[in-house]
């Protein structure tokens, strides 16, 4: 079952909508062949090969125009002007030919010509709508088709009521077809825009956090660096004059530099410290804002040691970022269980096939290093469009005596 549905599950939301839309449009030429072919086959003398060939060519051109027209609307290729002209000409020419042969009982005896004529216009305009951008141009194309139908009937000498009937039928059926095609394209564009907005939202959240950190670091270092520069310049001037105060100024520079180093460490330590409860609440809020069904199960982690909470909080933060940026998830579940070890797992769906093998990266490697200082581990697994992340930290472990191992913050 997984192999049968994997090709669908691996697609993103916009890709699924596009596949559904294309499939619907490609069904229309088949419907044209079935409806118009059945109308021609109902004749007493049987279907006329010439008209059957015309319908087949018309349906084939409509199918190609729909595919290329949709690519044009999505910005992937140039406008298919030649195909648009060919479909329009064949629709009008085929309808005129059918009307001209209408009086010949030996050829079209028993054939409902009105179905053939109106069908050519309707299916043709349905395909042409994908090569026309904008509501008004599509509306004008429908009105133009109705007027053209009336003009063809007049040129062939058909009675006024008959011409009006054909024009009205083309106006109604073509209008419905063009409206349906336009709504399908509009829906596809809305889904694509929403997906782009969701990606932009996650990028803005990351950028905002970087700006906040940069602002805090600037506030701490800006004044101290300015003082260091001034005192260093003063020390240089005093040293050139042989004044002993230059030593005092450099001692002051050294003191300020050490204070700056300490302050930067405090800023980075505060930035790198993550509270598990806060991170869980923030992760659920961000997931819900992105339209993902996020849930938290198990322990709340309030009884865990502070260093374990901080490490697992970073796991939650990084895992949530990966869900937003590297998947088309519809659901995400975060579970925390405590015993001999604190085990945090994050499961989400919507992992594209291209990213299914991505079980490593700078973020995940950083988490592994952070957990390793506590004796913990981080495991990841991708299967059938789902991603599973598990972080485990033992709650009873020997003290680590190495200063490097004890230091989990950024060394400046």
N, C-alpha and C positions, 0 to 999 in steps of 0.2 A: 504493500500500500504506500509505503514511503517513497519507493521509486516511481510510483504512478503520480503522486502528488508533489514530488520534490521540485519538478520544473516550475510548478505554480508557486510553491512556498518560497522558492529562492528569489522570486521577483519582488521588487518594491511595490508599494501601493500605486504610484503613478504608472508603473510598467504594467500592472494588472489591469488598470482602467484603460490604458491604451490598447492592450491586447483585446480586451472585451469590445472596445469601440471598433477596432479594425475588423474583428470577426463579424460584428453586426453589419458593417458596411460591405464586407465581402459576401455576406449572405444575400444582399440585394440583387446582384447580377444573377444568382441562381434562381431567386424568386422571379426575376424578369423572364428568364428562359422558361420556367415552369408555367407562368401565367400566360405569356404571349404565345408560347409554343402550344399550349393546350387550346388557346383560342383559334390558332391556325389549323390545328388538327381536327377541329370540330366541323370543318367544311365537308360538304357532300362528296366532293372530288378528292378529298384528302389534302394534306398540307402542300402548299406550293413551295418547292425547294428554294426559289429565289428569296422569298420573304423569310423563310426559316434561316437562311444564311445571313440575311440582313439583321435579324434579331440576334443571332449568335455573335456577329461582329460587334453590334451595338453593345451587347452585354459585356463582351471582353474589353472593349474600350472603356466602358464605365468602370470596370473593376480596376484597370490600370490607373485611370484618372483619380479614383478614390484613394488609392494607395499613395500616389505621388502628390495629390492635392493635400492629403493629411500631413505628409512630410513637409510640404511647403508651409502650411499653417503652423507647424511646430518649429519652423526655422531651420530645417535640415537640408533643404534643396531649393532651387529656383522654381518660380511659378511655372506650371506646365501649360503654357499658353497654347502650344500646338495641339495637345490632347483636348484642351477645352474647346478649341475651335472645331476639331474633328467631331467630337461628340455632339456639339450644337448643330453642325451641318448634317450629320447623319440622322439626328432626331427629327429635324425638319424635313429632310429629304425622304426618310422612311415613311413619315406620316403622310406626306404629299403623294408618295407612290401608292400607298394603301388606299388613299381616298380616290386617286385616279383610277385604280383598278376596281373600285367599289361596284361600279355598274356592270362589270364583266361577270356574268353569272357562271361562266365556265371555269373561271379561275378562283373566285372567292365565294362560290355558292355555299351558303350556310355559315359563313364566317362572320363573327361579330367584329366588324371593322372598327367600331368605336373603341373596343378594348385595346386593339392593336395601336390605334392612333394615339389615344390618351396615354397608354402605357409607355410608348416611346418617349413622349414628352416628359412624363412623370419621372421615370427612372433616369432619363438623361439629365433632368434638372437636379435630381437628388445627388448625382455624381458631380455635376458642375458646381453645386453649392460649396464643395470642398476646395474649389479653385477660385472662390470669390470670398474676399474678406469684408466683413461689415454687414450690418442689418439692412441698411438702405440698398446697397447694390444687390443683395439677394432678393429683396422685395421687388426691385425694378426688374430683375431677371424673370420673376414669376409673372409680373404684369406684362412684360415683353413677350413671354411665351404665349399668354392668352391672346394678346393682340396679333401675334404672328399666326396663331392657329386660325383666328377669324380671317386674316388676310389670305391664307392658303385656301380656305374654304371659298372665299369670294372669287379668287382667281380660277378655281375649278368650277365655278358656276353653281355652287350648292345653294339651296334656298336659305333665306335669312334666318329662320328659326333653327335650321340645322347647324348653321355656322355659329349662332349664339350658343346652342347647346354644347357644341364641341369646345368653344372658348371657355364656357363656364366650367365644364368638366376639367379642362386643363388647369384653370385657375385654382379650383378647390384641391384637386389631388396633388398638383405640383406644389401648392402652398403648404400642404401638410407634410410632404416629403422634405421640402427645403427647411421647414421649421424643425422637423425632427433631426435632420443632419446638423443644423446650426446648434441646437441644444446639446447634442452629443459632443460636438467640438468644444462648446462653452464649458461643459462639465469637465472635460479632459483638461482644459486650460486652468480651471479653478483648482483641480487636484494638484496639478504641477506647481501652481503658485503657492498653494498651502504647504507643499512639501519643501519648496525653496524657502518659504518664511520660517518653517520649523528648523531647517538647517541654519538659517541666519540667526535664529534665536539662540541656538546653542553656541554659535560662534561669538555672538555679542556677550553672552554670559561669561565665556572664557576671557574675552577681551576686557570686560569690566573688572574681573578679578585681577587681571594683570595690571590694569591701571590703578586699582586700589593699592596693590602691593608696591607699585612704582611710586605712588604718591606718598605712602608711609615711609618708604626708604629715602625719598627726597627730603621729607620733613626732618628726618633724623640726621642725614648726612650733609644737607646743604649748608647749615650754619657752621658745623664743625670743620668742613673742608675750607670754608671761607676764612675761618680763624687760623687754620693751619697755614694757608697760603700767606696770609698777612704776617703772621709771626715768623714764618720761614724767610720772607722777604726782609723783615726787620733784622733777623739774625744775620743774614748775608751782609746787610749794610753795616751792622755793628762789627762783624768779623773783619770787614775790609778796613775799618778804622782802628782795629786792634783793641776794641772795647771788650772787657770781660763779661759784660751783660749778654753777649751773644750766646754763651753757654746756658745761661738761665732761660733764654728764649727757646733754645732747642730742647731743653728739658721740658719746657711747657708744651712744645709741639709734640714731644714724645707722649706726654700725659694725655693730651687731647686725642692723639691717635689711638691710644689704648682704650680710652673711653668710647671713642667712635666704634672701635672693633666690638666692644662689649654691647653697645647699643644696637649695632647691626645684628649681632647674634640674637639679641632679645626680639628684634623685629622678625627675623627669620624663624626663630623658635615659635613665636606666636602665630606666624603664618602657617608653619608646618604642623602645629598642634591642632588636632581635629577631635571635637567632642562627638562621641558616637551617637548619642540621642539627638543632638542638633543635626548631624549629618543625615541620620535616618529621616527625620522630619523634612529636612531640605530636599533630600532625594525624592521623597514621595510627592512633595509640592511641585518640583520641577517636572517629574514624570507626568503628573496629572495635567500640568499646564501644556505639555507637549502632546496631549491626547493619548497617553499610554496608561493602561490600567495597572498602576503600581500598588503593590501590597507588601506589608511587612508582617512577618510571622515569627513566633517563638519569643525568646527572652528580649527584654529591652536593653540589656547590657549595663544597667545602672550599678550592678554589684561587681562589675569587673574592675581590675586594677586600672589606674589612670593611663599607664603606658599601653596596656592592651586596648583600652577604649580608643586611644589616639590612633594606634596602628590600624584597628578595624574601621575607624572613622575614615581614614584615608582610603581604605579599600572600597568603602561605600561611595566615596566621592569619585574615585577613578572609574569604578564600574558604572556609575550613573552617567558619567561623561562619555564613556564608550558606547553605552546604549543609545544615547542621543546622537552621537556623531557617526557611528559605524553600523547602525542597524535601522530597520524599518519596523521596530518592535510595536506590537499591539498590547503586549502584557509583559510585566516584569515583576518577579517575586523575590523578596529579600528575606532570608531566614537566618536566625541566630539561635544557636543552641549552646548551652554551657554544661560542662561536666569536668572531666579531667582536662579537657581543652575547650577553648572557645572557638566554635566553628561557625563561620559566616559564609553563606552561599547566596549567589545572585544568579537567577535564571531568567533569560529573556528569549523571545522568538524574533523572527524577522531578520535573521542574519543572511545577507546576500551570499551567493555561492563564491564570489571572488574573494570575500573576506572570511569565508568559513575556516580557512586554514590559518588565519592570523592569530595564533595563540601567544605571540610575543610582541614586544614593543617597548619603547622607552618607559611608558607609564607602568606597564605590568612588570618590567624588570626593576623599576624603582620600588614597586610594592614588594617584590620578592626580597630585595635587599633590606627594606625596612622591617619586614617580618622576620628575616633571618637573624636580626639582632636580638629578637625575643625568642628565638628557637622555633619560629613558626614557618609555615610553608604556604605556597600559593599554587593551585592547580587550575588549569582551564581545559575545557573540552567543547568542541563544536560537533553537532550531529543533527542532520536533517533540518537545517535552517534555525537551530536553537543553539544558544551559547550558555555554558554552565561554568561559573567561576566559584571556587571554594578556597577560603582562607582559614587556616587552623593555627591557633596559638596555644601552646600548653600553659596551663595556669599554675603548675608547680614545676619550677625549673631551677637549676643551680645558678648562683650569682655569677655574672660574667665579670671577670677581673680586668680584662683588657680595656684600657681607656678608649681605644678606637671602637671596640664593639659596643661600649656603653654610650658612645656619642651618636645619637640618631638624628641630630640636627645638622644643618649645613655648616661646615667649617669655613670660617672667613679669615 
